[in-house]
Amino acid sequence: MIILYNARIHSPDKLNPPASAIAIDGARIAAAGSDDEILAAASASAKKFNLEGKTVWPGLTDSHLHLQMYGEFLTQIDCETPTKQECLERVAKKAKETPEGEWILGHGWNQNIWEGGFPCAADLDRITSRHPVYLTDKAIHSAWANTLALQLAGVTSSLSDPEGGTIQRDKDGEPTGILFENAVRLIEAIIPQVTPDQLETSILAAQERLLFYGVTSVHDFDGEECFASLQSLESGGKLKLRVCKGIPFALLDSAIAMHLHSGFGSDHLWLGSLKLFADGALGPQTAAMLAPYEGSSSDTGTLLLTADEVFEIGIRAVNSGLSLAIHAIGDKATNQVLNGYGMLREYEHQNHLPGLLHRIEHLQLLHPDDIMKPWQLNITASMQPLHATSDMFTADKHWGKRAKYAYLFNTMIKSGAPVIFGSDAPVESPNPFRGMHAAVTRMRPDGTPSADGWYPAEKISLSAALKAYTKTPAEISGRAGVIGELRPGLKADLIVLDRDPFALPPSELHSVRPSSVMVDGQWVIEGH
């Protein structure tokens, strides 16, 4: 048995009476109470840790990330630079270190903050013509390639745009090196695939970084190769994270044939929702809009899924016990997804099916008429606070006054809709304290845009943010009463903090780090 005492213990719903000590028996919390109560009941053989007034929180959940991609991107070029020139310098450095013919990969560029907007293949060609180069943008909805990479993939002026994707072309019809949405698969299909061993190594690297940040549970939306590696890691006792694994839409038929359902699995690896895409992203202006982007008379982005299609796919899914998680960013996409969910809820009711825990991923922009629909339909708002502070100037530029209805954290919580927070890593940092800072302050760590924050009415309390990173993700992923709180009977997943976030100025939240992390009653990071 392990005893943690002389601590400040916070749970999403405050413990009553308040606790300063907890007893841990095996993988679970056995008791919580005062120091005197817990110590008096402890056996002589119990390991006792005096936390000297440190704060204890439940382990945090990142409710939307890409575990495989995040692990792989930890070894790639970081292209999130303030200028294009700095990014090119990093590519040049990598080219000098890489044998001719091998791929150079990177992630994170953002044309919205670069002078001149989108880059082109010629920029990369000046760095290297002997390495194929492929760099994904910050949102992972467009990519930048050099001429050699385009040639290897057969991307020429005569190649038509693939369904759901666009090849950017110059005035002569030649590819510029920028690919949008499904067009990125033209190049990704020819990049050498990592081996299972390499993939497991990447996931372990991601796990190490996430645990360092205090993340003990994730909802992952990568593909079947990731799922296979996670199963191997779990069977080998190497999977410390708890992973709710999303199912790609392409595998729906296989999932149905195997009678898989959401929630099936163990407490370290279980099935989540079927993942679909309703549109693109704000950065490359492929998010689907009801009205054109600012400065355009016709550009309304790319709608990938209509309400009727949500309903048709949803019928097949719910009849097999599979919930849906649908990516929707623009107000047209969120409108269509919510309308589709409305029809699906009616179908579930008429056919005496359980109302499954459906989700809408990102929910970045809503039309005012749709604001109450997530609550009315009991659809989980799966949101990423760092998107708001990263994208605020881009949202102002491309959405104008509509940005008032973007990233509605407070509005969603006040409406009663279930709200969960994540990072979309590697799109954003998976550091949950940076996410909490963004949700509570609506500003960046450097204080921009102002002391009030961006659309400050959408700020939320730290208590609400903590719940969106702990209790609610456990509930909507089918693990209520297992994780997400520090109560007797639940798994002993917790983090120890040297500073109490509730006692800090909100502006300092982004700098908080756990000193110790426990999963299943075992220290995975020990620094107390």
C-alpha positions as CSV (number, residue, x, y, z in Angstrom):
1,M,0.0,0.0,0.0
2,I,1.1,3.6,-0.8
3,I,0.1,6.6,1.3
4,L,0.3,10.1,0.0
5,Y,-0.2,12.7,2.7
6,N,0.3,16.4,3.6
7,A,-1.0,17.2,0.2
8,R,-3.6,19.5,-1.5
9,I,-5.8,17.1,-3.3
10,H,-8.0,18.4,-6.1
11,S,-10.7,16.4,-7.9
12,P,-13.0,17.8,-10.7
13,D,-15.9,17.6,-8.3
14,K,-14.5,18.7,-5.0
15,L,-14.1,15.9,-2.4
16,N,-16.5,16.3,0.6
17,P,-15.0,16.5,3.1
18,P,-11.8,17.8,1.6
19,A,-8.9,15.4,1.6
20,S,-5.2,15.9,2.3
21,A,-4.2,12.2,2.1
22,I,-5.0,9.2,0.0
23,A,-4.3,5.5,0.4
24,I,-3.5,3.4,-2.7
25,D,-3.9,-0.3,-2.8
26,G,-2.5,-1.9,-5.9
27,A,-3.8,0.0,-8.9
28,R,-6.7,1.7,-7.2
29,I,-7.4,4.4,-4.6
30,A,-8.5,2.7,-1.4
31,A,-9.4,5.7,0.7
32,A,-9.2,9.5,0.8
33,G,-9.4,11.7,3.9
34,S,-7.4,13.7,6.4
35,D,-3.7,12.9,7.2
36,D,-4.7,11.6,10.7
37,E,-7.4,9.3,9.3
38,I,-5.4,7.8,6.5
39,L,-2.1,7.4,8.4
40,A,-3.9,5.8,11.4
41,A,-5.4,3.2,9.1
42,A,-2.2,2.4,7.3
43,S,-0.3,-0.8,7.9
44,A,3.3,-0.7,9.1
45,S,4.5,-1.9,5.7
46,A,2.8,0.9,3.8
47,K,5.1,3.2,1.8
48,K,4.4,6.7,3.0
49,F,5.2,9.9,1.0
50,N,5.0,13.3,2.7
51,L,4.2,15.6,-0.2
52,E,5.0,18.7,2.0
53,G,1.9,20.6,0.8
54,K,2.2,19.8,-2.9
55,T,-0.9,19.6,-5.1
56,V,-2.3,16.4,-6.4
57,W,-4.5,16.3,-9.4
58,P,-6.0,13.3,-11.4
59,G,-4.0,12.3,-14.4
60,L,-5.0,14.5,-17.4
61,T,-6.6,13.3,-20.6
62,D,-5.8,14.7,-24.1
63,S,-9.1,14.0,-25.8
64,H,-7.9,14.5,-29.4
65,L,-4.4,13.8,-30.7
66,H,-2.6,11.7,-33.3
67,L,-0.2,9.5,-31.3
68,Q,1.7,7.9,-34.2
69,M,2.1,11.3,-36.0
70,Y,3.2,13.0,-32.9
71,G,5.8,10.4,-32.2
72,E,7.1,10.5,-35.7
73,F,7.1,14.3,-35.8
74,L,9.3,14.4,-32.7
75,T,12.1,13.2,-35.0
76,Q,11.2,15.4,-38.0
77,I,12.0,19.1,-38.9
78,D,10.1,21.6,-36.8
79,C,8.8,23.9,-39.5
80,E,6.8,26.1,-37.1
81,T,9.0,29.2,-37.7
82,P,8.1,32.9,-37.8
83,T,9.6,33.2,-41.3
84,K,9.9,31.0,-44.4
85,Q,13.7,31.6,-44.5
86,E,14.1,30.1,-41.0
87,C,12.2,27.0,-42.1
88,L,14.4,26.7,-45.2
89,E,17.5,27.0,-43.1
90,R,16.3,24.0,-41.1
91,V,15.7,22.0,-44.2
92,A,19.2,22.9,-45.5
93,K,20.7,21.7,-42.2
94,K,18.8,18.4,-42.4
95,A,19.8,17.9,-46.1
96,K,23.5,18.1,-45.2
97,E,22.9,15.3,-42.6
98,T,20.8,13.1,-44.9
99,P,22.2,10.7,-47.6
100,E,21.1,11.5,-51.1
101,G,17.8,10.0,-52.2
102,E,16.4,9.7,-48.7
103,W,13.2,11.6,-47.8
104,I,13.4,14.8,-45.7
105,L,10.2,15.2,-43.7
106,G,8.9,18.0,-41.5
107,H,5.8,19.6,-40.0
108,G,4.3,22.8,-38.8
109,W,4.7,25.6,-41.4
110,N,2.0,28.2,-41.5
111,Q,1.7,30.4,-44.5
112,N,-0.7,32.8,-42.7
113,I,2.2,34.2,-40.7
114,W,4.8,34.1,-43.5
115,E,5.4,37.1,-45.7
116,G,4.2,36.3,-49.2
117,G,1.8,33.5,-48.1
118,F,2.2,30.1,-49.5
119,P,5.7,28.8,-50.4
120,C,6.4,26.8,-53.5
121,A,8.5,23.9,-54.7
122,A,11.2,26.2,-56.1
123,D,12.0,27.4,-52.6
124,L,12.9,23.9,-51.6
125,D,14.6,23.1,-54.9
126,R,17.1,25.8,-54.2
127,I,18.0,23.9,-51.0
128,T,18.1,20.4,-52.4
129,S,17.2,18.7,-55.7
130,R,18.7,15.4,-54.5
131,H,16.3,14.6,-51.7
132,P,12.6,14.4,-52.0
133,V,11.2,16.9,-49.4
134,Y,7.7,16.7,-47.9
135,L,6.6,19.2,-45.2
136,T,3.1,19.1,-43.7
137,D,1.5,22.4,-42.6
138,K,0.5,23.2,-39.0
139,A,-3.1,22.0,-39.5
140,I,-2.0,18.8,-41.4
141,H,-4.5,19.8,-44.1
142,S,-2.0,20.8,-46.7
143,A,1.6,20.0,-47.6
144,W,4.6,21.5,-49.3
145,A,6.8,19.4,-51.6
146,N,9.9,20.0,-53.8
147,T,10.0,19.1,-57.5
148,L,11.7,15.8,-56.9
149,A,8.9,14.6,-54.6
150,L,6.3,15.8,-57.0
151,Q,8.0,13.9,-59.9
152,L,8.3,10.7,-57.8
153,A,4.5,10.9,-57.1
154,G,3.6,11.6,-60.7
155,V,2.1,15.0,-59.8
156,T,2.3,16.9,-63.1
157,S,0.2,19.4,-65.0
158,S,-1.7,16.6,-66.7
159,L,-2.8,14.9,-63.4
160,S,-6.3,15.8,-62.3
161,D,-7.2,16.8,-58.8
162,P,-8.1,13.7,-56.7
163,E,-11.6,13.6,-55.1
164,G,-11.7,15.7,-52.0
165,G,-8.3,17.3,-52.7
166,T,-6.7,20.1,-54.7
167,I,-3.3,20.4,-56.4
168,Q,-2.3,24.1,-56.3
169,R,-1.2,25.3,-59.8
170,D,0.4,28.4,-61.3
171,K,-1.0,30.4,-64.2
172,D,0.3,27.9,-66.7
173,G,-1.3,24.9,-64.9
174,E,1.9,23.6,-63.4
175,P,1.9,22.2,-59.8
176,T,3.4,24.8,-57.4
177,G,4.4,22.3,-54.7
178,I,1.4,22.9,-52.5
179,L,-1.2,20.1,-52.0
180,F,-4.5,20.5,-50.2
181,E,-6.6,17.9,-48.3
182,N,-6.8,14.5,-50.0
183,A,-4.2,15.5,-52.6
184,V,-1.5,15.1,-49.9
185,R,-2.0,11.3,-50.2
186,L,-0.5,11.4,-53.7
187,I,2.9,11.9,-52.1
188,E,2.3,10.1,-48.7
189,A,1.5,7.0,-50.7
190,I,5.1,6.8,-51.9
191,I,7.0,7.7,-48.7
192,P,8.6,4.6,-47.3
193,Q,6.5,3.2,-44.5
194,V,8.0,2.8,-41.1
195,T,8.5,-0.7,-39.8
196,P,6.5,-2.0,-36.8
197,D,9.6,-1.7,-34.6
198,Q,10.2,1.9,-35.7
199,L,6.5,2.7,-35.1
200,E,6.6,1.3,-31.6
201,T,9.7,3.3,-30.9
202,S,7.9,6.5,-32.0
203,I,4.9,5.8,-29.9
204,L,7.1,5.1,-26.9
205,A,8.8,8.5,-27.5
206,A,5.4,10.2,-27.6
207,Q,4.3,8.4,-24.5
208,E,7.4,9.6,-22.6
209,R,6.7,13.2,-23.6
210,L,3.0,13.0,-22.7
211,L,3.7,11.5,-19.3
212,F,6.2,14.3,-18.7
213,Y,3.4,16.8,-19.3
214,G,1.1,14.9,-16.9
215,V,-1.1,13.3,-19.6
216,T,-2.0,9.8,-18.5
217,S,-4.8,9.1,-21.0
218,V,-5.4,10.0,-24.6
219,H,-8.0,9.7,-27.3
220,D,-6.1,8.8,-30.4
221,F,-7.2,9.2,-34.0
222,D,-4.4,7.6,-36.0
223,G,-4.9,4.5,-38.2
224,E,-4.7,0.7,-38.0
225,E,-0.9,0.6,-37.9
226,C,-0.9,2.6,-34.7
227,F,-3.6,0.3,-33.2
228,A,-1.5,-2.7,-34.0
229,S,1.6,-1.2,-32.3
230,L,-0.5,-0.2,-29.3
231,Q,-1.7,-3.8,-28.9
232,S,1.9,-5.0,-29.1
233,L,3.0,-2.5,-26.6
234,E,0.2,-3.4,-24.2
235,S,0.8,-7.1,-24.4
236,G,4.5,-6.4,-23.7
237,G,3.7,-4.4,-20.7
238,K,5.2,-1.2,-22.2
239,L,2.0,0.8,-22.6
240,K,1.6,3.1,-19.6
241,L,-0.8,5.6,-21.2
242,R,-4.5,4.8,-21.4
243,V,-5.6,5.0,-25.0
244,C,-9.1,5.3,-26.3
245,K,-8.6,4.3,-29.9
246,G,-10.6,5.9,-32.7
247,I,-11.6,3.9,-35.7
248,P,-10.9,5.3,-39.2
249,F,-14.0,5.5,-41.4
250,A,-12.3,3.4,-44.0
251,L,-12.4,0.5,-41.5
252,L,-16.2,0.7,-40.8
253,D,-17.0,-2.4,-42.8
254,S,-14.3,-4.4,-41.1
255,A,-15.4,-3.2,-37.7
256,I,-19.0,-4.2,-38.3
257,A,-18.0,-7.6,-39.7
258,M,-15.9,-8.2,-36.5
259,H,-18.8,-7.0,-34.3
260,L,-16.6,-4.4,-32.7
261,H,-18.3,-1.7,-30.6
262,S,-17.2,1.5,-28.9
263,G,-15.9,0.8,-25.4
264,F,-14.6,-2.7,-26.1
265,G,-11.2,-3.4,-24.8
266,S,-9.1,-3.1,-21.6
267,D,-8.6,-0.2,-19.2
268,H,-5.4,0.6,-21.1
269,L,-6.6,0.2,-24.7
270,W,-10.2,0.4,-25.8
271,L,-12.2,1.3,-28.9
272,G,-13.6,4.8,-29.2
273,S,-15.6,6.3,-32.0
274,L,-15.7,6.0,-35.8
275,K,-13.8,9.0,-37.1
276,L,-15.0,11.0,-40.1
277,F,-14.2,14.4,-41.8
278,A,-16.8,16.9,-42.7
279,D,-14.3,19.6,-44.0
280,G,-10.8,20.8,-44.0
281,A,-9.1,23.5,-41.8
282,L,-9.0,27.2,-41.3
283,G,-5.3,27.7,-42.1
284,P,-5.5,26.6,-45.8
285,Q,-9.1,28.0,-46.0
286,T,-10.6,24.5,-46.7
287,A,-13.0,24.6,-43.7
288,A,-16.5,24.6,-45.1
289,M,-18.3,27.9,-44.8
290,L,-21.9,29.0,-45.1
291,A,-20.7,32.3,-46.6
292,P,-17.4,33.0,-48.5
293,Y,-14.2,33.7,-46.6
294,E,-13.5,37.4,-46.0
295,G,-12.1,39.0,-49.2
296,S,-13.6,36.4,-51.5
297,S,-16.9,36.3,-53.4
298,S,-17.0,32.6,-53.9
299,D,-14.6,30.6,-51.7
300,T,-16.5,28.6,-49.2
301,G,-14.0,25.9,-48.5
302,T,-14.4,22.2,-49.0
303,L,-17.4,20.3,-47.6
304,L,-16.7,16.6,-47.3
305,L,-19.8,15.3,-45.6
306,T,-23.4,16.4,-45.8
307,A,-26.1,15.9,-43.1
308,D,-27.7,13.1,-45.1
309,E,-24.4,11.3,-45.3
310,V,-23.8,11.7,-41.6
311,F,-27.2,10.1,-41.1
312,E,-26.7,7.3,-43.6
313,I,-23.2,6.4,-42.2
314,G,-24.5,6.9,-38.6
315,I,-27.3,4.3,-39.1
316,R,-24.8,1.6,-40.0
317,A,-22.5,2.6,-37.1
318,V,-25.1,2.8,-34.3
319,N,-26.7,-0.4,-35.3
320,S,-23.3,-2.0,-34.5
321,G,-22.8,0.0,-31.3
322,L,-20.3,2.4,-32.8
323,S,-20.4,6.1,-31.8
324,L,-19.3,8.8,-34.3
325,A,-16.6,11.4,-33.9
326,I,-16.7,13.9,-36.8
327,H,-14.2,16.6,-37.6
328,A,-16.0,19.9,-38.3
329,I,-14.4,23.3,-38.3
330,G,-16.3,25.8,-40.6
331,D,-19.8,26.9,-39.8
332,K,-21.3,25.0,-42.8
333,A,-19.5,21.8,-41.7
334,T,-20.7,22.1,-38.1
335,N,-24.2,22.9,-39.3
336,Q,-24.3,19.8,-41.5
337,V,-22.9,17.5,-38.8
338,L,-25.3,18.7,-36.2
339,N,-28.2,18.4,-38.5
340,G,-27.1,14.9,-39.4
341,Y,-26.8,14.1,-35.7
342,G,-30.3,15.4,-35.2
343,M,-31.7,12.8,-37.6
344,L,-29.5,10.1,-36.1
345,R,-30.8,10.9,-32.5
346,E,-34.3,10.5,-33.8
347,Y,-33.4,7.2,-35.4
348,E,-31.8,5.9,-32.2
349,H,-35.0,6.9,-30.3
350,Q,-37.4,5.4,-32.8
351,N,-35.5,2.1,-32.9
352,H,-35.0,1.9,-29.1
353,L,-31.3,2.1,-29.5
354,P,-29.1,3.6,-26.7
355,G,-28.1,7.2,-27.4
356,L,-24.4,6.7,-28.1
357,L,-21.7,9.1,-27.0
358,H,-21.3,10.9,-30.3
359,R,-18.7,13.7,-30.7
360,I,-18.0,16.7,-32.9
361,E,-14.2,17.2,-33.2
362,H,-12.9,20.8,-33.1
363,L,-16.3,22.6,-33.4
364,Q,-14.4,25.8,-34.2
365,L,-17.1,27.9,-35.7
366,L,-20.9,27.8,-35.3
367,H,-23.7,29.7,-36.9
368,P,-25.7,31.4,-34.1
369,D,-28.7,29.3,-34.9
370,D,-26.7,26.1,-34.1
371,I,-25.2,27.1,-30.8
372,M,-27.6,25.2,-28.6
373,K,-27.7,22.1,-30.7
374,P,-24.8,20.2,-29.1
375,W,-26.6,20.5,-25.7
376,Q,-30.0,19.7,-27.2
377,L,-28.7,16.6,-29.0
378,N,-26.2,15.6,-26.2
379,I,-23.3,15.8,-28.6
380,T,-19.9,16.1,-27.0
381,A,-17.9,19.2,-28.0
382,S,-14.3,17.9,-28.4
383,M,-12.3,21.2,-28.5
384,Q,-8.7,22.2,-28.4
385,P,-8.0,25.4,-26.5
386,L,-4.7,26.1,-28.1
387,H,-6.4,26.3,-31.5
388,A,-8.1,29.5,-30.3
389,T,-4.9,31.4,-29.4
390,S,-2.9,30.0,-32.3
391,D,-5.5,30.8,-34.9
392,M,-7.1,34.0,-33.5
393,F,-5.5,36.4,-36.0
394,T,-6.1,34.0,-38.9
395,A,-9.7,33.7,-37.7
396,D,-10.1,37.5,-37.6
397,K,-8.6,37.7,-41.1
398,H,-10.6,35.0,-42.8
399,W,-13.8,34.9,-40.8
400,G,-14.1,38.6,-39.8
401,K,-17.0,39.3,-37.5
402,R,-18.0,35.6,-37.6
403,A,-15.0,34.9,-35.3
404,K,-17.3,36.0,-32.4
405,Y,-18.9,32.6,-32.7
406,A,-15.5,30.7,-32.8
407,Y,-14.0,28.5,-30.1
408,L,-17.0,28.9,-27.8
409,F,-15.6,27.2,-24.7
410,N,-17.7,29.1,-22.2
411,T,-20.8,29.1,-24.3
412,M,-20.7,25.4,-24.7
413,I,-20.1,24.7,-21.0
414,K,-22.9,27.1,-19.9
415,S,-25.3,25.5,-22.4
416,G,-24.8,22.1,-20.7
417,A,-23.1,20.4,-23.6
418,P,-20.4,17.9,-22.6
419,V,-17.0,19.6,-23.2
420,I,-13.7,17.8,-23.5
421,F,-10.3,19.3,-24.2
422,G,-7.3,18.1,-26.2
423,S,-4.4,19.3,-28.3
424,D,-4.7,17.8,-31.8
425,A,-1.0,17.1,-31.4
426,P,1.2,17.4,-33.4
427,V,-0.9,20.3,-34.7
428,E,-0.4,21.9,-31.2
429,S,1.7,21.1,-28.2
430,P,0.1,18.3,-26.1
431,N,1.1,20.2,-22.9
432,P,-2.3,20.4,-21.1
433,F,-1.2,23.4,-19.0
434,R,-0.7,25.4,-22.1
435,G,-4.2,24.4,-23.1
436,M,-5.6,25.4,-19.7
437,H,-3.9,28.7,-20.0
438,A,-5.4,29.3,-23.4
439,A,-8.9,28.3,-22.2
440,V,-8.7,30.4,-19.0
441,T,-7.1,33.5,-20.4
442,R,-7.8,33.5,-24.2
443,M,-4.3,34.8,-24.8
444,R,-0.9,33.5,-25.7
445,P,1.9,33.2,-23.1
446,D,3.4,36.5,-24.3
447,G,0.2,38.3,-23.5
448,T,-1.2,38.9,-26.9
449,P,-3.6,40.0,-28.0
450,S,-4.3,42.0,-24.8
451,A,-4.7,41.6,-21.1
452,D,-8.4,40.9,-21.6
453,G,-7.8,38.1,-24.1
454,W,-9.4,37.3,-27.5
455,Y,-13.2,37.4,-27.2
456,P,-12.9,37.3,-23.4
457,A,-16.6,36.3,-22.8
458,E,-15.4,32.8,-23.8
459,K,-12.9,32.5,-21.0
460,I,-13.7,29.7,-18.5
461,S,-12.7,28.9,-15.0
462,L,-9.8,26.7,-14.1
463,S,-12.2,24.3,-12.4
464,A,-14.1,23.9,-15.7
465,A,-10.9,23.4,-17.6
466,L,-9.8,20.7,-15.2
467,K,-13.0,18.9,-15.6
468,A,-12.7,19.0,-19.4
469,Y,-9.3,17.4,-19.1
470,T,-10.3,14.7,-16.5
471,K,-13.8,13.7,-15.5
472,T,-15.8,14.5,-18.7
473,P,-13.3,12.7,-21.1
474,A,-13.6,9.6,-18.8
475,E,-17.4,9.8,-19.0
476,I,-17.7,10.2,-22.7
477,S,-15.2,7.5,-23.5
478,G,-17.0,4.9,-21.4
479,R,-14.6,5.0,-18.5
480,A,-16.6,6.9,-15.9
481,G,-15.9,5.4,-12.4
482,V,-12.5,4.1,-13.7
483,I,-10.4,7.2,-14.2
484,G,-10.8,11.0,-14.2
485,E,-11.2,11.6,-10.4
486,L,-9.4,10.9,-7.2
487,R,-12.0,8.9,-5.3
488,P,-11.9,5.5,-3.6
489,G,-12.4,2.6,-6.1
490,L,-11.0,4.5,-9.1
491,K,-7.6,3.9,-10.7
492,A,-4.7,5.6,-9.0
493,D,-3.7,7.8,-12.0
494,L,-2.4,11.1,-10.6
495,I,0.1,13.9,-10.9
496,V,2.0,15.8,-8.2
497,L,2.5,19.6,-8.8
498,D,5.0,21.7,-7.0
499,R,2.7,24.7,-7.4
500,D,-1.0,24.8,-6.9
501,P,-2.5,26.1,-10.2
502,F,-5.6,27.4,-8.3
503,A,-3.3,29.7,-6.3
504,L,-1.4,31.0,-9.3
505,P,-2.3,34.1,-11.5
506,P,-3.9,32.7,-14.6
507,S,-1.2,34.1,-16.7
508,E,1.3,31.6,-15.2
509,L,-0.7,28.5,-15.9
510,H,1.3,27.6,-19.0
511,S,4.5,27.2,-17.0
512,V,3.1,24.5,-14.6
513,R,4.8,21.1,-14.8
514,P,4.2,17.9,-12.8
515,S,7.1,16.7,-10.6
516,S,5.8,13.2,-10.3
517,V,3.3,11.1,-12.3
518,M,1.5,7.9,-11.2
519,V,-0.4,5.4,-13.3
520,D,-2.1,2.3,-11.9
521,G,-0.6,3.0,-8.5
522,Q,3.0,3.0,-9.9
523,W,5.3,6.0,-10.3
524,V,6.1,6.5,-14.0
525,I,7.8,9.8,-13.2
526,E,9.2,10.2,-9.7
527,G,10.4,13.5,-8.5
528,H,8.4,14.2,-5.3
